[in-house]
Amino acid sequence: MKTSFTVNGQATTLDLDPRTTLLDALRERLDLKGSKKGCDHGQCGACTVLVNGRRINACLSLAVSHEGDEITTIEGLGSPDDLHPMQAAFLDRDAFQCGYCTPGQICSAVGMLAEVGEGWPSLATEDVAGPVSLTDAEIRERMSGNLCRCSAYPQIVEAIRAAAGEPA
């Protein structure tokens, strides 16, 4: 099937088997290797990308279902010379060890902050009618779909807090 979407600001049309996941299309057809195939079951978050500004697990989503969508991968967030604020915060706070989960963590954190900005509550939100406060518990709950085998969680929380402009 011919499928057209925009990836990191670039219009793209691919001829895909309808069973191809978005993750496989990004990695194997577009050579965007930042998003990782961790569990391939939507349980680890290593494949997290942004679709129309919302975070998704690319391993669970068929590429053909994204006709016309705007897809942002870790490669599209910033560049080595101009890092996205979340990428810079992860570097400044040593919020990674092996780095395998880091692209998914960063994309998820960017999407999570957008959700907070729109006032979306989570299970940890104390007052669902008021503004969301980025407590450690709130950040951990919202990032719970992204696993880090190296256990860099304290630094990840610090990095998200820093990128959001929150006090440590």
Backbone as ProteinMPNN parsed JSONL, in Angstrom:
{"seq_chain_A": "MKTSFTVNGQATTLDLDPRTTLLDALRERLDLKGSKKGCDHGQCGACTVLVNGRRINACLSLAVSHEGDEITTIEGLGSPDDLHPMQAAFLDRDAFQCGYCTPGQICSAVGMLAEVGEGWPSLATEDVAGPVSLTDAEIRERMSGNLCRCSAYPQIVEAIRAAAGEPA", "coords_chain_A": {"N_chain_A": [[0.833, -1.182, 0.0], [0.512, 2.19, -0.831], [1.633, 4.689, 1.243], [1.494, 7.79, 2.789], [3.124, 10.125, 4.802], [4.41, 12.588, 7.081], [7.664, 12.765, 8.176], [9.675, 13.851, 10.662], [9.493, 16.432, 9.626], [9.759, 16.02, 6.908], [8.14, 15.225, 3.958], [6.964, 12.043, 3.108], [6.572, 9.148, 1.153], [5.764, 5.805, 1.132], [5.844, 2.48, -0.151], [4.232, 0.007, 1.284], [3.947, -3.15, 2.949], [0.852, -3.95, 4.305], [0.993, -4.939, 6.875], [3.199, -3.915, 8.121], [4.822, -2.483, 10.843], [4.835, 0.814, 12.324], [7.251, 1.303, 13.589], [9.021, -0.516, 12.289], [8.873, 0.503, 9.678], [10.021, 3.028, 10.062], [12.631, 2.353, 10.998], [13.643, 0.374, 9.186], [12.92, 1.1, 6.565], [13.238, 3.865, 6.377], [15.615, 4.305, 7.584], [15.9, 5.382, 10.145], [17.21, 4.953, 12.979], [17.039, 5.608, 15.653], [14.718, 5.201, 17.287], [14.013, 2.411, 19.173], [13.723, -1.178, 18.971], [12.574, -2.796, 21.495], [10.947, -4.631, 23.326], [8.967, -5.303, 21.536], [6.298, -5.538, 22.08], [4.953, -3.426, 23.148], [5.506, -2.853, 25.798], [7.82, -1.743, 26.889], [8.55, 0.793, 25.943], [10.725, 1.697, 24.446], [10.439, 2.252, 21.797], [9.055, 4.608, 21.516], [7.549, 7.278, 19.821], [6.494, 10.475, 18.5], [3.318, 11.188, 17.317], [1.527, 13.364, 15.524], [2.033, 15.031, 17.652], [1.423, 13.502, 19.876], [2.422, 10.926, 22.083], [3.292, 7.628, 21.168], [3.557, 4.029, 21.096], [5.529, 2.838, 18.74], [5.909, 0.254, 17.899], [3.521, -1.029, 18.139], [1.784, 0.01, 16.329], [0.372, 0.122, 13.135], [1.997, 1.119, 10.183], [0.544, 1.969, 7.925], [-1.717, 3.029, 8.995], [-1.2, 5.604, 9.562], [-1.538, 7.479, 7.595], [-1.102, 10.641, 6.262], [-0.281, 11.708, 8.683], [1.791, 13.536, 11.069], [4.894, 12.692, 12.022], [7.255, 12.457, 14.572], [10.471, 11.591, 15.364], [13.222, 10.716, 17.549], [15.36, 11.697, 16.121], [14.284, 13.894, 14.893], [13.782, 15.753, 16.835], [15.889, 17.411, 17.671], [19.221, 18.553, 16.86], [22.724, 17.615, 16.716], [24.057, 20.064, 16.977], [22.102, 21.743, 17.852], [20.377, 21.043, 20.279], [17.264, 19.691, 21.428], [15.464, 21.026, 24.217], [14.802, 18.965, 26.051], [16.548, 16.908, 25.327], [18.984, 18.159, 25.927], [18.665, 18.474, 28.704], [18.643, 15.789, 29.525], [21.285, 15.091, 28.928], [22.697, 16.926, 30.565], [21.921, 16.063, 33.115], [22.835, 13.494, 33.308], [21.038, 11.426, 32.549], [20.938, 8.815, 31.603], [22.337, 5.587, 30.952], [23.251, 3.024, 29.576], [21.941, 3.876, 27.311], [20.109, 2.761, 25.555], [17.297, 2.919, 25.975], [16.943, 5.62, 25.936], [16.196, 7.339, 23.621], [13.418, 6.73, 23.379], [12.588, 7.41, 25.963], [13.066, 10.18, 25.974], [11.408, 11.116, 23.836], [8.951, 10.313, 24.893], [8.895, 11.856, 27.235], [8.772, 14.446, 26.17], [6.263, 14.338, 24.914], [4.737, 13.828, 27.194], [5.044, 16.193, 28.697], [3.646, 17.903, 27.038], [1.068, 16.885, 27.367], [0.682, 17.48, 30.082], [0.773, 20.252, 29.893], [-1.614, 20.676, 28.606], [-3.334, 20.092, 30.56], [-4.091, 17.475, 31.136], [-5.063, 14.984, 33.354], [-3.464, 12.46, 35.414], [-3.208, 9.18, 36.878], [-1.884, 9.798, 39.193], [-2.448, 12.447, 39.645], [-3.375, 14.877, 41.911], [-5.476, 16.805, 42.122], [-7.857, 16.713, 39.901], [-9.287, 18.699, 38.713], [-7.817, 20.975, 38.8], [-4.735, 22.77, 37.945], [-2.021, 20.729, 36.74], [0.451, 19.533, 38.852], [3.867, 19.049, 38.675], [4.985, 16.81, 40.358], [7.352, 14.455, 41.768], [6.077, 11.972, 41.908], [4.031, 12.339, 40.052], [5.463, 12.654, 37.647], [6.772, 10.152, 37.545], [4.56, 8.398, 37.36], [3.443, 9.191, 34.904], [5.52, 8.548, 33.195], [5.67, 5.848, 33.36], [5.355, 3.914, 31.394], [7.729, 3.663, 30.12], [10.565, 1.907, 30.307], [13.701, 1.48, 32.016], [16.431, -0.397, 32.003], [18.838, 0.019, 33.236], [18.246, 1.513, 35.398], [18.145, 4.389, 35.662], [16.312, 6.105, 36.696], [16.043, 8.188, 38.79], [17.645, 10.277, 37.744], [16.384, 10.658, 35.3], [13.891, 11.667, 36.079], [14.798, 14.058, 37.249], [15.852, 15.298, 34.95], [13.562, 15.673, 33.366], [12.117, 17.358, 35.001], [13.872, 19.56, 34.984], [13.832, 20.269, 32.227], [11.232, 21.08, 32.053], [11.322, 23.36, 33.454], [10.955, 23.328, 36.155], [11.574, 23.559, 39.696], [14.244, 21.734, 41.297]], "CA_chain_A": [[0.0, 0.0, 0.0], [1.2, 3.482, -0.792], [1.307, 5.405, 2.468], [2.203, 9.068, 2.865], [3.121, 10.855, 6.064], [5.56, 13.476, 7.232], [8.556, 12.28, 9.226], [10.676, 14.858, 11.027], [9.359, 17.574, 8.733], [9.974, 15.626, 5.513], [7.057, 14.445, 3.359], [7.471, 10.722, 2.745], [5.625, 8.16, 0.654], [6.363, 4.479, 1.097], [5.012, 1.363, -0.584], [4.401, -0.869, 2.44], [3.074, -4.268, 3.292], [-0.056, -3.385, 5.313], [1.314, -5.474, 8.207], [4.427, -3.282, 8.596], [4.622, -1.549, 11.956], [5.463, 2.118, 12.148], [8.644, 1.164, 14.009], [9.795, -1.155, 11.22], [8.963, 1.446, 8.553], [11.002, 4.06, 10.416], [13.971, 1.798, 11.128], [14.117, -0.422, 8.051], [12.669, 1.751, 5.275], [13.707, 5.253, 6.399], [16.931, 4.283, 8.22], [15.878, 6.163, 11.381], [17.497, 3.895, 13.947], [16.952, 6.099, 17.032], [13.664, 4.47, 17.982], [14.523, 1.049, 19.334], [12.823, -2.312, 19.147], [12.935, -3.424, 22.762], [10.157, -5.831, 23.611], [8.072, -5.513, 20.402], [4.963, -5.822, 22.624], [4.411, -2.217, 23.74], [5.668, -2.882, 27.251], [9.048, -1.118, 27.389], [8.6, 2.198, 25.544], [11.934, 2.055, 23.704], [10.045, 2.64, 20.441], [8.152, 5.757, 21.584], [7.681, 8.409, 18.899], [5.363, 11.404, 18.58], [2.466, 11.233, 16.132], [0.683, 14.549, 15.698], [2.331, 15.569, 18.972], [1.065, 12.561, 20.936], [3.371, 9.815, 22.154], [2.758, 6.29, 20.92], [4.515, 2.934, 20.931], [5.561, 2.595, 17.295], [5.902, -1.186, 17.626], [2.132, -1.514, 18.185], [0.98, 0.771, 15.392], [0.658, -0.166, 11.733], [2.413, 2.32, 9.462], [-0.489, 2.416, 6.988], [-2.763, 3.752, 9.739], [-0.711, 6.963, 9.812], [-1.691, 8.28, 6.383], [-1.282, 12.074, 6.489], [0.15, 12.12, 10.019], [3.087, 14.164, 11.325], [5.616, 11.794, 12.919], [8.537, 12.984, 15.027], [11.32, 10.635, 16.059], [14.303, 11.375, 18.293], [16.199, 12.404, 15.151], [13.609, 15.117, 14.494], [13.622, 16.694, 17.956], [17.001, 18.354, 17.704], [20.41, 18.125, 16.129], [23.89, 17.706, 17.6], [24.416, 21.464, 17.187], [20.95, 22.46, 18.396], [19.603, 20.037, 20.996], [15.958, 19.993, 22.025], [15.678, 21.22, 25.659], [14.748, 17.686, 26.777], [17.815, 16.219, 25.058], [20.017, 18.843, 26.706], [18.449, 18.156, 30.115], [19.086, 14.406, 29.741], [22.747, 15.122, 28.953], [23.15, 17.678, 31.749], [21.596, 15.337, 34.353], [23.28, 12.095, 33.167], [19.808, 10.647, 32.659], [21.049, 7.599, 30.795], [23.56, 4.832, 31.183], [23.584, 2.349, 28.316], [21.373, 4.709, 26.263], [19.169, 2.06, 24.681], [15.932, 3.417, 26.167], [16.95, 7.084, 25.98], [15.35, 7.999, 22.62], [12.018, 6.564, 23.764], [12.364, 8.196, 27.177], [13.023, 11.595, 25.609], [10.172, 11.366, 23.084], [7.832, 10.181, 25.823], [8.918, 13.009, 28.138], [8.281, 15.597, 25.402], [4.821, 14.149, 24.797], [4.164, 13.929, 28.533], [4.958, 17.603, 29.065], [2.546, 18.477, 26.257], [-0.16, 16.459, 28.051], [0.595, 18.283, 31.301], [0.436, 21.601, 29.468], [-3.031, 20.702, 28.22], [-4.127, 19.822, 31.756], [-4.537, 16.082, 31.232], [-4.702, 14.363, 34.632], [-3.005, 11.07, 35.416], [-3.61, 8.479, 38.092], [-1.225, 10.433, 40.334], [-2.857, 13.842, 39.781], [-4.145, 15.028, 43.145], [-6.7, 17.56, 41.875], [-8.073, 16.6, 38.461], [-9.929, 19.92, 38.227], [-6.872, 22.08, 38.837], [-3.53, 22.58, 37.124], [-1.215, 19.565, 37.106], [1.722, 19.833, 39.487], [4.841, 18.023, 38.298], [5.674, 16.174, 41.48], [8.076, 13.248, 41.364], [5.087, 10.908, 41.717], [3.334, 12.627, 38.794], [6.382, 12.331, 36.551], [6.967, 8.695, 37.511], [3.335, 7.776, 36.845], [3.297, 9.504, 33.479], [6.6, 7.903, 32.449], [5.718, 4.431, 33.758], [5.386, 3.055, 30.219], [9.087, 3.656, 29.58], [11.441, 1.199, 31.24], [15.15, 1.646, 31.916], [17.056, -1.535, 32.679], [19.973, 0.508, 34.022], [17.665, 2.194, 36.559], [18.523, 5.802, 35.721], [15.066, 6.821, 36.965], [16.168, 9.474, 39.502], [18.188, 11.279, 36.834], [15.354, 10.921, 34.292], [12.933, 12.57, 36.723], [15.48, 15.356, 37.351], [15.959, 15.882, 33.607], [12.223, 16.121, 32.955], [11.825, 18.53, 35.841], [14.699, 20.67, 34.481], [13.34, 20.687, 30.919], [9.942, 21.737, 32.279], [11.551, 24.596, 34.19], [10.517, 23.108, 37.535], [12.696, 23.462, 40.654], [14.662, 20.363, 41.631]], "C_chain_A": [[0.876, 1.244, 0.0], [0.709, 4.226, 0.44], [2.16, 6.654, 2.536], [2.024, 9.678, 4.237], [4.342, 11.738, 6.088], [6.377, 12.976, 8.409], [9.643, 13.321, 9.45], [10.698, 16.02, 10.034], [9.5, 17.269, 7.256], [8.805, 14.776, 5.014], [7.636, 13.143, 2.81], [6.327, 9.863, 2.23], [6.36, 6.838, 0.536], [5.356, 3.483, 0.542], [5.248, 0.259, 0.445], [3.464, -2.062, 2.42], [2.154, -3.738, 4.393], [0.199, -3.892, 6.729], [2.552, -4.836, 8.826], [4.116, -2.322, 9.741], [5.293, -0.219, 11.636], [6.939, 2.032, 12.528], [9.499, 0.556, 12.9], [9.92, -0.245, 10.001], [10.018, 2.508, 8.834], [12.421, 3.506, 10.389], [14.482, 1.176, 9.827], [13.941, 0.273, 6.705], [13.22, 3.167, 5.232], [15.059, 5.406, 7.097], [17.013, 5.219, 9.434], [15.996, 5.178, 12.53], [17.388, 4.342, 15.396], [15.899, 5.389, 17.849], [14.054, 3.004, 18.01], [13.412, 0.014, 19.418], [13.296, -3.027, 20.405], [12.193, -4.733, 22.935], [9.282, -6.236, 22.43], [6.655, -5.899, 20.841], [4.344, -4.604, 23.283], [4.567, -2.121, 25.243], [6.862, -2.095, 27.762], [9.18, 0.357, 27.026], [9.824, 2.612, 24.761], [11.621, 2.57, 22.301], [9.185, 3.898, 20.406], [8.539, 6.843, 20.586], [6.468, 9.312, 19.117], [4.617, 11.388, 17.252], [1.449, 12.345, 16.364], [0.815, 15.105, 17.113], [2.017, 14.648, 20.129], [2.037, 11.388, 20.918], [2.653, 8.482, 21.943], [3.906, 5.29, 20.924], [4.474, 2.536, 19.462], [5.531, 1.114, 16.956], [4.488, -1.748, 17.584], [1.247, -0.893, 17.115], [1.37, 0.429, 13.956], [0.948, 1.133, 10.984], [1.307, 2.849, 8.556], [-1.614, 3.171, 7.697], [-2.377, 5.209, 9.991], [-0.711, 7.837, 8.564], [-1.953, 9.738, 6.761], [-0.787, 12.581, 7.836], [1.531, 12.773, 10.01], [3.788, 13.318, 12.387], [6.951, 12.433, 13.274], [9.257, 11.889, 15.799], [12.393, 11.418, 16.826], [15.188, 12.181, 17.341], [15.598, 13.752, 14.752], [13.431, 16.129, 15.607], [14.702, 17.765, 17.984], [18.138, 17.821, 16.862], [21.604, 18.221, 17.076], [24.304, 19.15, 17.916], [23.304, 22.285, 17.837], [20.011, 21.468, 19.076], [18.244, 20.567, 21.425], [16.208, 20.169, 23.524], [15.634, 19.911, 26.466], [16.03, 16.895, 26.543], [18.936, 16.832, 25.879], [19.892, 18.517, 28.187], [18.899, 16.731, 30.428], [20.616, 14.345, 29.793], [23.267, 15.787, 30.226], [22.957, 16.898, 33.043], [22.07, 13.893, 34.336], [22.103, 11.137, 33.294], [19.802, 9.434, 31.729], [22.304, 6.874, 31.224], [23.929, 4.122, 29.893], [23.029, 3.117, 27.125], [20.336, 4.041, 25.387], [17.761, 2.639, 24.776], [15.831, 4.928, 25.99], [16.116, 7.751, 24.884], [13.854, 7.904, 22.953], [11.67, 7.364, 25.003], [12.198, 9.671, 26.823], [11.747, 11.918, 24.837], [8.958, 11.284, 24.002], [7.754, 11.382, 26.752], [8.415, 14.268, 27.427], [6.765, 15.51, 25.261], [4.115, 14.315, 26.13], [4.032, 15.385, 28.96], [3.869, 18.328, 28.266], [1.205, 18.116, 26.899], [-0.377, 17.274, 29.325], [0.169, 19.71, 30.952], [-1.03, 21.758, 29.069], [-3.943, 20.362, 29.396], [-4.645, 18.409, 31.893], [-4.133, 15.523, 32.592], [-4.153, 12.957, 34.411], [-3.538, 10.418, 36.687], [-3.04, 9.151, 39.339], [-1.645, 11.888, 40.552], [-3.78, 13.991, 40.984], [-5.468, 15.745, 42.919], [-6.948, 17.585, 40.376], [-8.748, 17.835, 37.876], [-8.955, 21.089, 38.138], [-5.698, 21.853, 37.915], [-2.716, 21.39, 37.646], [0.107, 20.037, 37.684], [2.698, 18.707, 39.176], [5.639, 17.532, 39.501], [6.457, 14.978, 40.951], [7.101, 12.111, 41.075], [4.348, 11.096, 40.387], [4.206, 12.259, 37.604], [6.563, 10.827, 36.437], [5.751, 7.977, 36.945], [3.219, 7.985, 35.341], [4.359, 8.831, 32.618], [6.662, 6.395, 32.689], [5.711, 3.467, 32.577], [6.75, 2.979, 29.563], [10.028, 3.067, 30.622], [12.91, 1.479, 30.943], [15.786, 0.507, 32.696], [18.238, -1.116, 33.548], [19.526, 1.25, 35.275], [18.15, 3.627, 36.732], [17.32, 6.679, 36.072], [15.231, 8.128, 37.739], [16.682, 10.595, 38.592], [17.177, 11.637, 35.728], [14.327, 11.891, 34.855], [13.535, 13.971, 36.844], [15.542, 16.052, 35.997], [14.612, 16.421, 33.136], [11.844, 17.381, 33.725], [12.606, 19.754, 35.323], [14.184, 21.185, 33.144], [12.008, 21.416, 31.023], [10.089, 23.066, 33.009], [11.087, 24.542, 35.631], [11.729, 23.092, 38.467], [12.993, 22.012, 41.01], [14.112, 19.904, 42.958]], "O_chain_A": [[1.856, 1.332, 0.74], [-0.496, 4.371, 0.648], [3.378, 6.605, 2.369], [0.915, 9.74, 4.768], [5.206, 11.647, 5.216], [5.852, 12.786, 9.506], [10.425, 13.631, 8.551], [11.757, 16.521, 9.654], [9.372, 18.17, 6.427], [8.513, 13.726, 5.586], [8.665, 13.143, 2.135], [5.24, 9.854, 2.807], [7.427, 6.751, -0.072], [4.151, 3.632, 0.746], [6.317, -0.349, 0.482], [2.336, -1.983, 1.933], [2.645, -3.124, 5.34], [-0.328, -3.327, 7.688], [2.921, -5.18, 9.949], [3.251, -1.455, 9.618], [6.19, -0.137, 10.797], [7.786, 2.625, 11.861], [10.583, 1.06, 12.605], [10.967, -0.224, 9.355], [10.813, 2.85, 7.959], [13.317, 4.126, 9.817], [15.617, 1.422, 9.418], [14.74, 0.054, 5.794], [13.631, 3.635, 4.17], [15.587, 6.514, 7.191], [18.072, 5.78, 9.716], [14.995, 4.633, 12.997], [17.621, 3.537, 16.297], [16.156, 5.01, 18.991], [14.389, 2.426, 16.976], [12.306, 0.301, 19.878], [14.283, -3.762, 20.387], [12.747, -5.81, 22.716], [8.892, -7.399, 22.329], [5.904, -6.507, 20.078], [3.3, -4.727, 23.923], [3.831, -1.381, 25.895], [6.926, -1.798, 28.955], [9.858, 1.102, 27.734], [9.957, 3.79, 24.432], [12.446, 3.247, 21.687], [8.634, 4.226, 19.355], [9.693, 7.267, 20.516], [5.534, 8.951, 19.833], [5.218, 11.555, 16.191], [0.624, 12.275, 17.275], [-0.155, 15.585, 17.699], [2.321, 14.986, 21.272], [2.426, 10.915, 19.85], [1.564, 8.248, 22.467], [5.072, 5.657, 20.775], [3.489, 1.961, 18.998], [5.166, 0.747, 15.84], [4.275, -2.835, 17.047], [0.071, -1.243, 17.011], [2.549, 0.443, 13.604], [0.231, 2.121, 11.136], [1.147, 4.063, 8.432], [-2.383, 3.881, 7.048], [-3.157, 5.963, 10.573], [0.029, 8.818, 8.485], [-2.901, 10.038, 7.487], [-0.869, 13.78, 8.103], [2.323, 12.592, 9.086], [3.324, 13.239, 13.525], [7.685, 12.892, 12.399], [8.726, 11.334, 16.761], [12.448, 12.645, 16.748], [15.707, 13.232, 17.716], [16.321, 14.651, 14.323], [12.978, 17.246, 15.36], [14.418, 18.92, 18.3], [18.027, 16.769, 16.232], [21.504, 18.847, 18.131], [24.838, 19.425, 18.991], [23.543, 23.394, 18.316], [18.977, 21.098, 18.52], [18.096, 21.746, 21.744], [17.099, 19.511, 24.062], [16.354, 19.772, 27.455], [16.545, 16.272, 27.472], [19.748, 16.113, 26.463], [20.901, 18.306, 28.86], [19.478, 16.489, 31.487], [21.177, 13.621, 30.615], [24.171, 15.267, 30.882], [23.745, 17.052, 33.976], [21.748, 13.132, 35.248], [22.158, 10.163, 34.045], [18.773, 9.085, 31.149], [23.22, 7.471, 31.788], [24.83, 4.569, 29.182], [23.584, 3.027, 26.03], [19.733, 4.705, 24.544], [17.102, 2.826, 23.753], [14.724, 5.46, 25.902], [15.37, 8.678, 25.199], [13.119, 8.882, 22.822], [10.583, 7.936, 25.092], [11.288, 10.332, 27.322], [11.071, 12.897, 25.152], [8.041, 12.097, 23.895], [6.662, 11.876, 27.031], [7.702, 15.071, 28.029], [6.062, 16.5, 25.466], [3.022, 14.878, 26.194], [3.011, 15.77, 29.529], [3.245, 19.262, 28.77], [0.306, 18.954, 26.966], [-1.495, 17.707, 29.607], [-0.68, 20.299, 31.621], [-1.605, 22.84, 29.185], [-5.167, 20.345, 29.258], [-5.552, 18.16, 32.688], [-2.956, 15.585, 32.947], [-4.353, 12.352, 33.358], [-4.24, 11.054, 37.473], [-3.638, 9.085, 40.413], [-1.24, 12.502, 41.54], [-4.817, 13.336, 41.078], [-6.488, 15.333, 43.472], [-6.336, 18.372, 39.654], [-8.776, 17.997, 36.656], [-9.24, 22.085, 37.473], [-5.657, 20.864, 37.183], [-2.727, 21.091, 38.84], [0.804, 20.848, 37.073], [2.384, 17.537, 39.392], [6.83, 17.817, 39.629], [6.248, 14.543, 39.819], [7.277, 11.371, 40.107], [4.074, 10.125, 39.682], [3.737, 11.624, 36.659], [6.512, 10.282, 35.334], [5.889, 7.053, 36.142], [2.928, 7.048, 34.599], [4.125, 8.571, 31.438], [7.612, 5.739, 32.262], [6.038, 2.294, 32.755], [6.912, 2.297, 28.551], [10.254, 3.654, 31.68], [13.309, 1.685, 29.797], [15.685, 0.459, 33.922], [18.598, -1.822, 34.49], [20.353, 1.58, 36.125], [18.524, 4.029, 37.833], [17.318, 7.873, 35.772], [14.599, 9.116, 37.366], [16.205, 11.727, 38.666], [17.126, 12.782, 35.277], [13.934, 12.84, 34.175], [12.857, 14.962, 36.572], [15.311, 17.257, 35.905], [14.542, 17.511, 32.568], [11.317, 18.339, 33.16], [12.056, 20.852, 35.236], [14.102, 22.396, 32.937], [11.688, 22.264, 30.19], [9.12, 23.808, 33.17], [10.852, 25.576, 36.258], [12.806, 22.654, 38.062], [12.096, 21.169, 41.022], [14.374, 18.777, 43.378]]}, "name": "protein", "num_of_chains": 1, "seq": "MKTSFTVNGQATTLDLDPRTTLLDALRERLDLKGSKKGCDHGQCGACTVLVNGRRINACLSLAVSHEGDEITTIEGLGSPDDLHPMQAAFLDRDAFQCGYCTPGQICSAVGMLAEVGEGWPSLATEDVAGPVSLTDAEIRERMSGNLCRCSAYPQIVEAIRAAAGEPA"}
